[in-house]
C-alpha cells in the first residue's frame, strides 16, 4: 500500500502543479486549469486528487497525445523535492 503524503509534501506537490505543471501545459497550447485553493487541495487529495492534466480536456485513456503531454510536463515534483532524498 502506498504511504499517504504529509501536509508538507502535499504543499510541495500543490506548488509544483501551480508553478511548473500548469505553465508547461499552457506552453503546449492547453488551457490553464484553475487550481483549487490550497485548503481545498489539501482537504480533497485523498478522495479526489486535483491534477492539472485531468483538467485540460485531454482524454487520459491513452494514446500518443497523452504520452507527449506527460513526457513534456511531469505531473509531480522530483522525488528529492517531495521526500527530501
Buried (B, 14 or more C-beta within 10 A) or exposed (E): EEEEBEEEBBBBBBEBBBEBBBEBBBEEEBEEBEBBEEEEBBEEBEEEEBBBBEBBEBEEEEEEEBEEBEEEBEBBBEEEBBEEE
